Amino acid sequence: CEVTIGERITARRPELRIVTMTNEEISSDSLPVRGYDRCEVLDYWLSTTVGPQNEALYYIVSPKDVVVARPRDEDDHVTWLINHELY
């Protein structure tokens, strides 16, 4: 989505959304991309590769940043619970 400021259209912070084949959203995160307010949809690229431990790695590429994403695992969940003091 875009927000109009005067006559200039400013982009909102990009998000990565994970959906099922039935279009059910199972995860979404805002991406920490510098200069996103000056980017357009076609400025972003998504690439994938397999990491050293056979895990999927996804690269979200913008003109100023590269964000690396990977599937969450149990360790990520435990870390999140500890950080939010939900134990």
MODELLER restraints for C-alpha pairs under 7 A, 6 or more apart:
rsr = mdl.restraints
at = mdl.atoms
rsr.add(forms.Gaussian(group=physical.xy_distance, feature=features.Distance(at['CA:1:A'], at['CA:11:A']), mean=6.65, stdev=0.5))
rsr.add(forms.Gaussian(group=physical.xy_distance, feature=features.Distance(at['CA:1:A'], at['CA:12:A']), mean=6.31, stdev=0.5))
rsr.add(forms.Gaussian(group=physical.xy_distance, feature=features.Distance(at['CA:2:A'], at['CA:9:A']), mean=6.29, stdev=0.5))
rsr.add(forms.Gaussian(group=physical.xy_distance, feature=features.Distance(at['CA:2:A'], at['CA:10:A']), mean=5.73, stdev=0.5))
rsr.add(forms.Gaussian(group=physical.xy_distance, feature=features.Distance(at['CA:2:A'], at['CA:11:A']), mean=4.65, stdev=0.5))
rsr.add(forms.Gaussian(group=physical.xy_distance, feature=features.Distance(at['CA:2:A'], at['CA:12:A']), mean=5.85, stdev=0.5))
rsr.add(forms.Gaussian(group=physical.xy_distance, feature=features.Distance(at['CA:3:A'], at['CA:9:A']), mean=5.71, stdev=0.5))
rsr.add(forms.Gaussian(group=physical.xy_distance, feature=features.Distance(at['CA:3:A'], at['CA:10:A']), mean=5.25, stdev=0.5))
rsr.add(forms.Gaussian(group=physical.xy_distance, feature=features.Distance(at['CA:3:A'], at['CA:11:A']), mean=6.27, stdev=0.5))
rsr.add(forms.Gaussian(group=physical.xy_distance, feature=features.Distance(at['CA:4:A'], at['CA:10:A']), mean=6.09, stdev=0.5))
rsr.add(forms.Gaussian(group=physical.xy_distance, feature=features.Distance(at['CA:10:A'], at['CA:37:A']), mean=5.42, stdev=0.5))
rsr.add(forms.Gaussian(group=physical.xy_distance, feature=features.Distance(at['CA:10:A'], at['CA:38:A']), mean=6.85, stdev=0.5))
rsr.add(forms.Gaussian(group=physical.xy_distance, feature=features.Distance(at['CA:11:A'], at['CA:36:A']), mean=6.76, stdev=0.5))
rsr.add(forms.Gaussian(group=physical.xy_distance, feature=features.Distance(at['CA:11:A'], at['CA:37:A']), mean=4.87, stdev=0.5))
rsr.add(forms.Gaussian(group=physical.xy_distance, feature=features.Distance(at['CA:11:A'], at['CA:38:A']), mean=6.96, stdev=0.5))
rsr.add(forms.Gaussian(group=physical.xy_distance, feature=features.Distance(at['CA:11:A'], at['CA:39:A']), mean=6.87, stdev=0.5))
rsr.add(forms.Gaussian(group=physical.xy_distance, feature=features.Distance(at['CA:12:A'], at['CA:37:A']), mean=6.49, stdev=0.5))
rsr.add(forms.Gaussian(group=physical.xy_distance, feature=features.Distance(at['CA:13:A'], at['CA:30:A']), mean=6.68, stdev=0.5))
rsr.add(forms.Gaussian(group=physical.xy_distance, feature=features.Distance(at['CA:13:A'], at['CA:31:A']), mean=6.96, stdev=0.5))
rsr.add(forms.Gaussian(group=physical.xy_distance, feature=features.Distance(at['CA:13:A'], at['CA:36:A']), mean=6.17, stdev=0.5))
rsr.add(forms.Gaussian(group=physical.xy_distance, feature=features.Distance(at['CA:14:A'], at['CA:30:A']), mean=5.94, stdev=0.5))
rsr.add(forms.Gaussian(group=physical.xy_distance, feature=features.Distance(at['CA:14:A'], at['CA:31:A']), mean=5.64, stdev=0.5))
rsr.add(forms.Gaussian(group=physical.xy_distance, feature=features.Distance(at['CA:15:A'], at['CA:28:A']), mean=6.69, stdev=0.5))
rsr.add(forms.Gaussian(group=physical.xy_distance, feature=features.Distance(at['CA:15:A'], at['CA:29:A']), mean=5.47, stdev=0.5))
rsr.add(forms.Gaussian(group=physical.xy_distance, feature=features.Distance(at['CA:15:A'], at['CA:30:A']), mean=4.25, stdev=0.5))
rsr.add(forms.Gaussian(group=physical.xy_distance, feature=features.Distance(at['CA:15:A'], at['CA:31:A']), mean=5.42, stdev=0.5))
rsr.add(forms.Gaussian(group=physical.xy_distance, feature=features.Distance(at['CA:16:A'], at['CA:28:A']), mean=5.54, stdev=0.5))
rsr.add(forms.Gaussian(group=physical.xy_distance, feature=features.Distance(at['CA:16:A'], at['CA:29:A']), mean=5.41, stdev=0.5))
rsr.add(forms.Gaussian(group=physical.xy_distance, feature=features.Distance(at['CA:16:A'], at['CA:30:A']), mean=6.39, stdev=0.5))
rsr.add(forms.Gaussian(group=physical.xy_distance, feature=features.Distance(at['CA:16:A'], at['CA:31:A']), mean=6.81, stdev=0.5))
rsr.add(forms.Gaussian(group=physical.xy_distance, feature=features.Distance(at['CA:17:A'], at['CA:25:A']), mean=6.92, stdev=0.5))
rsr.add(forms.Gaussian(group=physical.xy_distance, feature=features.Distance(at['CA:17:A'], at['CA:27:A']), mean=5.72, stdev=0.5))
rsr.add(forms.Gaussian(group=physical.xy_distance, feature=features.Distance(at['CA:17:A'], at['CA:28:A']), mean=4.21, stdev=0.5))
rsr.add(forms.Gaussian(group=physical.xy_distance, feature=features.Distance(at['CA:17:A'], at['CA:29:A']), mean=6.61, stdev=0.5))
rsr.add(forms.Gaussian(group=physical.xy_distance, feature=features.Distance(at['CA:18:A'], at['CA:25:A']), mean=5.88, stdev=0.5))
rsr.add(forms.Gaussian(group=physical.xy_distance, feature=features.Distance(at['CA:18:A'], at['CA:26:A']), mean=5.71, stdev=0.5))
rsr.add(forms.Gaussian(group=physical.xy_distance, feature=features.Distance(at['CA:18:A'], at['CA:27:A']), mean=5.07, stdev=0.5))
rsr.add(forms.Gaussian(group=physical.xy_distance, feature=features.Distance(at['CA:18:A'], at['CA:28:A']), mean=6.17, stdev=0.5))
rsr.add(forms.Gaussian(group=physical.xy_distance, feature=features.Distance(at['CA:19:A'], at['CA:25:A']), mean=4.25, stdev=0.5))
rsr.add(forms.Gaussian(group=physical.xy_distance, feature=features.Distance(at['CA:19:A'], at['CA:26:A']), mean=5.56, stdev=0.5))
rsr.add(forms.Gaussian(group=physical.xy_distance, feature=features.Distance(at['CA:33:A'], at['CA:65:A']), mean=5.98, stdev=0.5))
rsr.add(forms.Gaussian(group=physical.xy_distance, feature=features.Distance(at['CA:34:A'], at['CA:64:A']), mean=6.20, stdev=0.5))
rsr.add(forms.Gaussian(group=physical.xy_distance, feature=features.Distance(at['CA:34:A'], at['CA:65:A']), mean=6.55, stdev=0.5))
rsr.add(forms.Gaussian(group=physical.xy_distance, feature=features.Distance(at['CA:35:A'], at['CA:64:A']), mean=6.84, stdev=0.5))
rsr.add(forms.Gaussian(group=physical.xy_distance, feature=features.Distance(at['CA:43:A'], at['CA:62:A']), mean=5.97, stdev=0.5))
rsr.add(forms.Gaussian(group=physical.xy_distance, feature=features.Distance(at['CA:43:A'], at['CA:63:A']), mean=6.59, stdev=0.5))
rsr.add(forms.Gaussian(group=physical.xy_distance, feature=features.Distance(at['CA:44:A'], at['CA:60:A']), mean=6.87, stdev=0.5))
rsr.add(forms.Gaussian(group=physical.xy_distance, feature=features.Distance(at['CA:44:A'], at['CA:61:A']), mean=5.51, stdev=0.5))
rsr.add(forms.Gaussian(group=physical.xy_distance, feature=features.Distance(at['CA:44:A'], at['CA:62:A']), mean=4.79, stdev=0.5))
rsr.add(forms.Gaussian(group=physical.xy_distance, feature=features.Distance(at['CA:45:A'], at['CA:60:A']), mean=5.75, stdev=0.5))
rsr.add(forms.Gaussian(group=physical.xy_distance, feature=features.Distance(at['CA:45:A'], at['CA:61:A']), mean=5.02, stdev=0.5))
rsr.add(forms.Gaussian(group=physical.xy_distance, feature=features.Distance(at['CA:45:A'], at['CA:62:A']), mean=6.72, stdev=0.5))
rsr.add(forms.Gaussian(group=physical.xy_distance, feature=features.Distance(at['CA:46:A'], at['CA:58:A']), mean=6.99, stdev=0.5))
rsr.add(forms.Gaussian(group=physical.xy_distance, feature=features.Distance(at['CA:46:A'], at['CA:59:A']), mean=5.65, stdev=0.5))
rsr.add(forms.Gaussian(group=physical.xy_distance, feature=features.Distance(at['CA:46:A'], at['CA:60:A']), mean=4.77, stdev=0.5))
rsr.add(forms.Gaussian(group=physical.xy_distance, feature=features.Distance(at['CA:46:A'], at['CA:61:A']), mean=6.35, stdev=0.5))
rsr.add(forms.Gaussian(group=physical.xy_distance, feature=features.Distance(at['CA:47:A'], at['CA:58:A']), mean=5.73, stdev=0.5))
rsr.add(forms.Gaussian(group=physical.xy_distance, feature=features.Distance(at['CA:47:A'], at['CA:59:A']), mean=5.04, stdev=0.5))
rsr.add(forms.Gaussian(group=physical.xy_distance, feature=features.Distance(at['CA:47:A'], at['CA:60:A']), mean=6.64, stdev=0.5))
rsr.add(forms.Gaussian(group=physical.xy_distance, feature=features.Distance(at['CA:48:A'], at['CA:57:A']), mean=5.60, stdev=0.5))
rsr.add(forms.Gaussian(group=physical.xy_distance, feature=features.Distance(at['CA:48:A'], at['CA:58:A']), mean=4.39, stdev=0.5))
rsr.add(forms.Gaussian(group=physical.xy_distance, feature=features.Distance(at['CA:48:A'], at['CA:59:A']), mean=6.02, stdev=0.5))
rsr.add(forms.Gaussian(group=physical.xy_distance, feature=features.Distance(at['CA:49:A'], at['CA:56:A']), mean=6.03, stdev=0.5))
rsr.add(forms.Gaussian(group=physical.xy_distance, feature=features.Distance(at['CA:49:A'], at['CA:57:A']), mean=5.32, stdev=0.5))
rsr.add(forms.Gaussian(group=physical.xy_distance, feature=features.Distance(at['CA:49:A'], at['CA:58:A']), mean=6.55, stdev=0.5))
rsr.add(forms.Gaussian(group=physical.xy_distance, feature=features.Distance(at['CA:50:A'], at['CA:56:A']), mean=4.74, stdev=0.5))
rsr.add(forms.Gaussian(group=physical.xy_distance, feature=features.Distance(at['CA:50:A'], at['CA:57:A']), mean=5.76, stdev=0.5))
rsr.add(forms.Gaussian(group=physical.xy_distance, feature=features.Distance(at['CA:51:A'], at['CA:57:A']), mean=6.06, stdev=0.5))
rsr.add(forms.Gaussian(group=physical.xy_distance, feature=features.Distance(at['CA:56:A'], at['CA:70:A']), mean=6.06, stdev=0.5))
rsr.add(forms.Gaussian(group=physical.xy_distance, feature=features.Distance(at['CA:57:A'], at['CA:68:A']), mean=6.76, stdev=0.5))
rsr.add(forms.Gaussian(group=physical.xy_distance, feature=features.Distance(at['CA:57:A'], at['CA:69:A']), mean=5.86, stdev=0.5))
rsr.add(forms.Gaussian(group=physical.xy_distance, feature=features.Distance(at['CA:57:A'], at['CA:70:A']), mean=4.91, stdev=0.5))
rsr.add(forms.Gaussian(group=physical.xy_distance, feature=features.Distance(at['CA:58:A'], at['CA:68:A']), mean=5.66, stdev=0.5))
rsr.add(forms.Gaussian(group=physical.xy_distance, feature=features.Distance(at['CA:58:A'], at['CA:69:A']), mean=4.96, stdev=0.5))
rsr.add(forms.Gaussian(group=physical.xy_distance, feature=features.Distance(at['CA:58:A'], at['CA:70:A']), mean=6.11, stdev=0.5))
rsr.add(forms.Gaussian(group=physical.xy_distance, feature=features.Distance(at['CA:59:A'], at['CA:66:A']), mean=6.47, stdev=0.5))
rsr.add(forms.Gaussian(group=physical.xy_distance, feature=features.Distance(at['CA:59:A'], at['CA:67:A']), mean=5.67, stdev=0.5))
rsr.add(forms.Gaussian(group=physical.xy_distance, feature=features.Distance(at['CA:59:A'], at['CA:68:A']), mean=4.71, stdev=0.5))
rsr.add(forms.Gaussian(group=physical.xy_distance, feature=features.Distance(at['CA:59:A'], at['CA:69:A']), mean=6.33, stdev=0.5))
rsr.add(forms.Gaussian(group=physical.xy_distance, feature=features.Distance(at['CA:60:A'], at['CA:66:A']), mean=5.69, stdev=0.5))
rsr.add(forms.Gaussian(group=physical.xy_distance, feature=features.Distance(at['CA:60:A'], at['CA:67:A']), mean=5.07, stdev=0.5))
rsr.add(forms.Gaussian(group=physical.xy_distance, feature=features.Distance(at['CA:60:A'], at['CA:68:A']), mean=6.47, stdev=0.5))
rsr.add(forms.Gaussian(group=physical.xy_distance, feature=features.Distance(at['CA:61:A'], at['CA:67:A']), mean=6.47, stdev=0.5))
rsr.add(forms.Gaussian(group=physical.xy_distance, feature=features.Distance(at['CA:81:A'], at['CA:87:A']), mean=6.54, stdev=0.5))
